[in-house]
């Protein structure tokens, strides 16, 4: 077991499946206490009965239904976690919605939905934990962005890419604002990672994407979790405002 930061409290949004779940499980294995947040209560209930959580000490985790586009729900979640563990050390802004809608067909409703969840959720959840982390003089915020936020549409719509690009800027803004408090803020930008969301990608687009990856394969969610584990460790006090690509060489810069 990795004892770096043992016992710290982490929040992972969008934690019911995919990257969020892998990140949350990795942190639990490393000895952290984790609040797994997701809007999908059914999937959270399924996780309660999964072998991984059945063998895990129940005092180390909590499942919470939270819609990150709802600022009241965010504040309530932070209050609940503080009442339970009396600290918040780590925030992983992972919750997101992806759509492949063409530019011509994006409606105002769909635009606002993606912006409110992907970008608004990142901003308002980060805002909600600031005072706790500032008092502690230690904190880690990691935003899960995307290749699409750097390069533009490959398998995703313009609204998704715009929201993910916004996360990159928010990372820098928060990193500068919080540097004096021992709080680091960084971004992880994955691409072509094997998650349930990959099942929703058009097969033709997916085939083209995989063919263009220099390492010749898709990535695994655990590889992203390992990178996040490094960024939230005590080894990264001098790393902030940065974007870490994990895409098999699909984008090099």
C-alpha positions as CSV (number, residue, x, y, z in Angstrom):
1,X,0.0,0.0,0.0
2,X,1.2,3.5,-0.9
3,X,1.3,5.5,2.4
4,X,1.8,8.9,0.7
5,X,-1.0,11.0,2.1
6,X,-2.6,8.1,3.9
7,X,-6.0,9.0,5.4
8,X,-6.6,12.1,3.4
9,X,-10.1,12.8,2.1
10,X,-10.9,12.9,-1.6
11,X,-13.9,13.8,-3.6
12,X,-14.3,12.2,-7.0
13,X,-17.2,13.4,-9.2
14,X,-18.6,11.2,-12.0
15,X,-17.3,8.2,-9.9
16,X,-19.9,5.6,-10.7
17,X,-18.0,4.2,-13.7
18,X,-15.1,4.7,-16.1
19,X,-12.2,7.0,-15.2
20,X,-13.9,8.3,-12.1
21,X,-14.4,4.8,-10.7
22,X,-10.8,3.8,-11.5
23,X,-9.4,6.9,-9.9
24,X,-11.6,6.4,-6.7
25,X,-10.6,2.8,-6.4
26,X,-6.9,3.6,-6.8
27,X,-7.1,6.2,-4.0
28,X,-8.9,3.8,-1.7
29,X,-6.1,1.3,-2.3
30,X,-3.7,4.0,-1.4
31,X,-5.4,4.5,2.0
32,X,-7.4,7.6,1.3
33,X,-11.0,8.2,2.3
34,X,-13.1,8.8,-0.7
35,X,-16.5,10.3,-1.5
36,X,-17.8,8.9,-4.7
37,X,-20.2,11.3,-6.3
38,X,-22.4,10.7,-9.3
39,X,-25.8,11.7,-10.7
40,X,-26.6,8.1,-11.5
41,X,-27.9,6.7,-8.3
42,X,-28.6,3.3,-9.8
43,X,-25.0,2.7,-10.7
44,X,-23.8,3.9,-7.3
45,X,-26.1,1.3,-5.7
46,X,-24.7,-1.4,-7.9
47,X,-21.2,-0.4,-6.8
48,X,-22.2,-0.9,-3.1
49,X,-22.6,-4.6,-3.9
50,X,-19.5,-5.0,-6.1
51,X,-16.6,-7.3,-4.8
52,X,-14.2,-4.3,-4.6
53,X,-16.4,-2.3,-2.2
54,X,-17.6,-5.4,-0.3
55,X,-14.1,-6.1,0.8
56,X,-13.3,-2.5,1.6
57,X,-13.7,-0.9,5.0
58,X,-17.0,1.0,4.9
59,X,-15.5,3.8,7.0
60,X,-13.2,4.6,4.1
61,X,-15.8,5.6,1.5
62,X,-19.2,7.1,0.9
63,X,-21.5,7.1,-2.1
64,X,-23.4,10.3,-2.8
65,X,-25.9,11.2,-5.5
66,X,-24.9,14.7,-6.7
67,X,-25.7,16.7,-9.8
68,X,-22.6,18.9,-10.4
69,X,-24.6,21.3,-12.4
70,X,-26.6,22.1,-9.2
71,X,-24.6,24.6,-7.0
72,X,-26.9,23.9,-4.0
73,X,-26.2,20.2,-4.3
74,X,-22.5,20.9,-4.5
75,X,-22.6,22.9,-1.3
76,X,-24.7,20.3,0.5
77,X,-22.2,17.6,-0.6
78,X,-19.2,19.5,0.8
79,X,-21.1,20.1,4.0
80,X,-22.0,16.4,4.4
81,X,-18.4,15.3,3.7
82,X,-17.0,17.8,6.2
83,X,-19.5,16.6,8.8
84,X,-18.4,13.0,8.2
85,X,-14.6,13.4,8.0
86,X,-13.9,17.0,9.0
87,X,-11.5,17.7,6.1
88,X,-11.3,17.7,2.3
89,X,-7.8,17.4,0.8
90,X,-8.4,16.3,-2.8
91,X,-10.9,17.1,-5.5
92,X,-11.1,15.3,-8.8
93,X,-13.4,17.1,-11.2
94,X,-14.2,14.2,-13.5
95,X,-18.0,14.4,-14.0
96,X,-18.8,15.2,-17.6
97,X,-21.1,14.7,-20.5
98,X,-19.9,14.0,-24.1
99,X,-22.0,14.4,-27.2
100,X,-21.1,14.0,-30.9
101,X,-23.8,16.4,-32.1
102,X,-22.8,18.3,-35.3
103,X,-22.4,22.1,-35.2
104,X,-25.6,22.5,-37.2
105,X,-27.7,20.5,-34.8
106,X,-26.5,21.7,-31.3
107,X,-29.5,23.2,-29.5
108,X,-29.3,25.9,-26.8
109,X,-30.5,23.3,-24.3
110,X,-27.8,20.8,-25.2
111,X,-25.1,23.5,-25.2
112,X,-26.1,24.7,-21.7
113,X,-26.3,21.2,-20.4
114,X,-22.7,20.4,-21.4
115,X,-21.4,23.7,-20.2
116,X,-23.2,23.5,-16.9
117,X,-21.9,20.0,-16.1
118,X,-18.5,20.0,-17.7
119,X,-17.3,23.5,-17.1
120,X,-19.7,24.8,-14.4
121,X,-19.3,21.7,-12.3
122,X,-15.5,22.1,-12.4
123,X,-15.7,25.8,-11.4
124,X,-18.3,25.6,-8.7
125,X,-17.0,22.4,-7.0
126,X,-13.5,23.9,-6.9
127,X,-14.9,27.1,-5.5
128,X,-16.8,25.1,-2.8
129,X,-13.8,23.4,-1.4
130,X,-11.4,26.4,-1.4
131,X,-12.0,27.6,2.1
132,X,-11.4,24.2,3.6
133,X,-8.2,23.7,1.7
134,X,-7.0,27.2,2.4
135,X,-7.4,26.7,6.1
136,X,-5.5,23.4,5.9
137,X,-2.8,25.0,3.8
138,X,-2.8,21.9,1.6
139,X,-4.9,20.7,-1.3
140,X,-4.9,19.0,-4.6
141,X,-7.4,19.7,-7.4
142,X,-7.2,17.7,-10.6
143,X,-9.5,18.5,-13.5
144,X,-10.1,15.7,-16.0
145,X,-10.2,17.4,-19.4
146,X,-9.7,15.8,-22.8
147,X,-7.8,15.7,-26.0
148,X,-10.8,17.4,-27.5
149,X,-10.2,20.5,-25.3
150,X,-6.7,20.9,-26.9
151,X,-7.2,19.7,-30.5
152,X,-10.8,20.2,-31.3
153,X,-13.4,17.6,-32.4
154,X,-12.2,14.1,-33.2
155,X,-15.1,12.0,-31.9
156,X,-16.9,14.8,-29.9
157,X,-19.0,17.8,-30.6
158,X,-18.0,21.5,-30.6
159,X,-19.8,22.1,-27.3
160,X,-17.9,19.3,-25.5
161,X,-14.6,20.4,-26.9
162,X,-15.3,24.0,-25.8
163,X,-16.2,23.0,-22.3
164,X,-13.0,20.9,-22.0
165,X,-10.9,23.7,-23.3
166,X,-12.5,25.9,-20.6
167,X,-11.2,23.5,-18.0
168,X,-7.6,24.1,-19.1
169,X,-8.0,27.8,-18.5
170,X,-9.8,27.3,-15.2
171,X,-6.8,25.2,-14.1
172,X,-4.4,28.0,-14.7
173,X,-6.6,30.6,-13.0
174,X,-7.2,28.5,-9.9
175,X,-3.5,27.5,-9.8
176,X,-2.3,31.1,-9.7
177,X,-4.9,32.1,-7.2
178,X,-4.2,29.2,-4.7
179,X,-0.4,28.8,-5.0
180,X,0.2,30.7,-1.8
181,X,-1.9,28.2,0.2
182,X,-0.1,25.0,-0.7
183,X,-2.9,24.0,-3.1
184,X,-2.0,22.8,-6.5
185,X,-4.3,22.6,-9.5
186,X,-3.6,20.5,-12.6
187,X,-5.3,19.0,-15.5
188,X,-5.2,15.5,-17.0
189,X,-6.1,15.3,-20.7
190,X,-6.9,11.8,-21.7
191,X,-7.7,10.4,-25.2
192,X,-8.7,7.0,-26.5
193,X,-9.1,5.5,-23.0
194,X,-11.1,2.2,-22.7
195,X,-14.2,3.2,-20.6
196,X,-17.9,2.5,-21.1
197,X,-18.1,5.8,-22.9
198,X,-16.0,4.4,-25.7
199,X,-18.9,2.1,-26.5
200,X,-20.8,5.2,-27.6
201,X,-18.2,6.4,-30.1
202,X,-19.1,5.9,-33.8
203,X,-17.2,2.6,-34.8
204,X,-15.8,4.3,-37.9
205,X,-14.4,7.2,-36.0
206,X,-13.1,4.9,-33.3
207,X,-11.3,2.8,-35.9
208,X,-9.7,5.9,-37.5
209,X,-8.6,7.2,-34.1
210,X,-7.0,4.0,-33.0
211,X,-5.1,3.7,-36.3
212,X,-3.6,7.2,-35.7
213,X,-2.3,6.4,-32.1
214,X,1.5,6.0,-32.3
215,X,1.7,3.4,-29.5
216,X,-0.9,1.3,-31.4
217,X,-3.5,0.7,-28.8
218,X,-6.1,2.4,-26.6
219,X,-5.2,3.4,-23.0
220,X,-6.6,1.8,-19.9
221,X,-8.5,3.6,-17.1
222,X,-6.0,2.4,-14.6
223,X,-3.2,4.2,-16.4
224,X,-5.1,7.5,-16.0
225,X,-5.6,6.6,-12.3
226,X,-1.9,6.1,-11.8
227,X,-1.2,9.6,-13.3
228,X,-3.8,11.2,-11.0
229,X,-2.3,9.3,-8.0
230,X,1.0,11.0,-8.7
231,X,-0.5,14.5,-9.1
232,X,-2.3,14.3,-5.7
233,X,0.8,13.1,-3.9
234,X,3.3,14.9,-1.7
235,X,5.8,14.7,-4.5
236,X,4.0,17.4,-6.6
237,X,4.3,20.6,-4.4
238,X,6.1,22.3,-7.3
239,X,3.7,21.1,-10.0
240,X,0.7,23.4,-10.6
241,X,-1.2,24.9,-13.5
242,X,0.0,22.1,-15.8
243,X,-1.8,19.9,-18.3
244,X,-0.7,16.3,-18.5
245,X,-1.4,14.5,-21.7
246,X,-2.2,10.7,-21.6
247,X,-3.1,9.7,-25.2
248,X,-0.5,7.3,-26.5
249,X,1.1,10.0,-28.6
250,X,-2.1,11.0,-30.4
251,X,-1.2,14.6,-29.6
252,X,2.4,15.7,-29.0
253,X,3.4,19.2,-28.0
